[in-house]
Amino acid sequence: MKYDFKKYGQYRNDIFNKMDINFERGKKLLDVGCGDGSNGEIFIKEFGLDVCGVDIYEHENIKNIKNLKFKKAGIYNIPFKENSFDYVFLHDVLHHIDEQNQSYKRHIKGLRELKRVCKNGGYIIILEANRYNPLCYPHMVLIRGHNHFTQEYFKKVLKGVFGENINFRSFEAHLYPPKFLKLFKIFEFISEKYQCFTSLRSYNLAVVNNEKSGNNF
């Protein structure tokens, strides 16, 4: 089923269309590191989900998003019981949880907490920028100091908790200057058409089937 997210801007329109996930209306979703609640708003209004957001700070915009429940918390201590959510979602969060040291053990600890609060048979959806993408690396890593994961490490750390229950995909998405949009869309088309660019695409997406008693995806 196709949705039109253009009213949320070019970047989120691209992100949600390229994730291409059919959420089941009425189900519960936890948005970890929800920030200003922009993704939560889309989940509520467009997908009809029951959404809770957690973050280590409360953004001033959170109160403006109708039906978004919010709790102040970090990924290591999510204030919900086991098996609370049908979906758990993270967008550019995982690389921040121990950004200075990037400890594998700390990343594993955070992922295990996601596994705990997600229902058996639910889905954990993790979207992370790719460190060596030719647009992300100079802008986000070198200039803005984001310590993004490589695609290889992203896969490694997730497999350390979820085994083979993971569907990995990659795609290209950026917030483009409007006057150069057509030019950048040509770059996107080439990147996504040819498999040789798979490891360099700007976003890595993992959809985890949270089967707690088995390892089959």
N, C-alpha and C positions, 0 to 999 in steps of 0.2 A: 504493500500500500504506500503510495507516494504522498508526502506532505509538502506544504509550501511554508517555508520558514523565513521568507524574504523580509517579513515585517520585523524580524529580530536582527536584521543586518546580514551583509554578505558573508561574514566569517561564520556565524552560527548556522546560517542556511547551508553553507558548504559542509560544515562539521556533521550536522544531524542527517543530512541527505547521504553523506558518504559512510557514516556509521551503518545506516540502512538496517536498523533493528526494529522489528515489529513488537512493541511492548503490548502486553495484555491490559486493557483498561480495567481500572479498579484495583490493580495490584499495588503493593507497597514498595516504594523505592527509597533508598538512603543515598543522598548525595553527599559524599565525604569530601571536605574541603570545598564547600559550596560557594565561598566567596560572596559576591553580591547577589546571588540567587538567580542569575540569568538563566542558567540551565534548568534549575528547578522550576522556573516559570513555564518553560517550554514543556517540561514533563507533565505539569499540571494542566495547562491549557490545551495543549495539542494531543497529548496521549491519554489524558484522563487518569493519571496515576495519583495515588495517595503518597505525598512526598514529605520526607523529613530531611533536613539539612544539618550537617554538623561542620563546625570550623573552629579554629582556635581563637577567632575574634568574630564579633558580630558586626557585619557591614551595615552602614546606615540605610541601605536600600532594602534590607531583609524585611523590614516591617511593611514595606509597600507591596509585597507580593502576597496576594490573597491565597489563603489555604496552605501556605508553606509553613510547616512546623520547623522550629529551629532550636538546637541545643548547642551550647558552647562546649566543645570537646575536641581532642586530637585523635589521631588514628590509633594510638596505642591503647586508649581507654574509651571505647565507644559506649555511651551510656544506654545500651539496649540489651535485652536478653538474647540468648542464643536463638537462632532460627526466627528472627523477627522480620526479615525482609525478603521479598521475592526477587528484588534487584538491588544490587549495590553498585554505585557509579562513582568513578573518579576521573576527573579531567585535569591533566597536568598537575597532579598532586604528589605522586609517589616519589619523584626525584627531589621534592622539597623536604621530606620528612627527616632526612639526615644529610642536608645538602653539603655541609662543610666536609664531613668525613666519608659520606657515602658508604656506610657500613652495611655489608651484606646481611649481617645478623639483624640489624635494625630494620632493614627492608623486609626480611622474612617475618619478623615480629609483627609489623604492620599488616602484612598480607594475611597472617593467621587470624588477626582480629577481624578482618573483613570476612574471612571464611566462617568465623564463629557466628556473626550476626546474620549471615545469609542463610536462608532456608535450604534444607537438603533438596536438591533438584532446582534451586534457584540459579540466578546468573549474576556473576560479578563482571562488570564491564569497565575496563581500564584503558584509558586513552592517554598516551604519553608522547610528547614531542621527541623527535629523533635527533640526537646530538649532532651528527655529521651531515644533516641536510644542508645543501649549499646556501639556502636562505636563512635557516634557523641558526647555523653555527656562527656566522659573523655578527648577526643582530642580537640573538638571544644569549648565546654562550659568551662570546668575546666582549660585547659591548654591555649587555645587561647582567652578565654574571650568573645565568642559570646553568646549573650543573646537570644538564640533561643526560639521560641514559643513552648508550649505544643500543642499537637494535639487538645485538648479541647478548648484552647484559640484561636487557628487558626480558628476553625469552628465558634466560638462565634463572633469574630470580623468581619468576612466576612458576616455572617448572619445579623449583625447589619447594613450593607449597602445594601446587595443584596437579603436579605430574603431567600427564598427557591430556587432561580434560580441558584443553584450551584450543580455541580457534583463533589463530593469529592472522591479522591482515594489516596492510599498510596503504596509506593514501596521502595525497597532497592537499593541504589546506592552510591558508594564511589570511591575515587581514591585509588586503591589498589597497594601495592608493587608488581611488576610483578612476583617475585619468589613465592609469596604466593597467586597468583590469583586463582588457582584452589581450594585452601582451603576456601578462602573467598566466592567463588561462591557456595560452599556447604552451607555455612551460609545463603547466599542470598536465595537459593532455599527453605530452611526450613522456613525462615522468611516469604516468599511470599506464600508458600503453605498452611500454617495453619492460620486460622482466628484469633486464640488467640494472634497472634503477630501483629495484625493490628495497634494497638495504639503505637507500638514500632518501626515500620519501619522508615527508615532514612529520607524519604521524604514524605511530605504531598502535594498533588496536588489538586488545586481547579480550575475548568473550569466554569466560570461564563457566563451564557447567559444574555447579557446586555439588557434585555427587560425593557426599562425605564417606560413603561406605564402598566406593568403587573407583576405578580409574578409566572408565570408558566414556569417551565424548560422543 
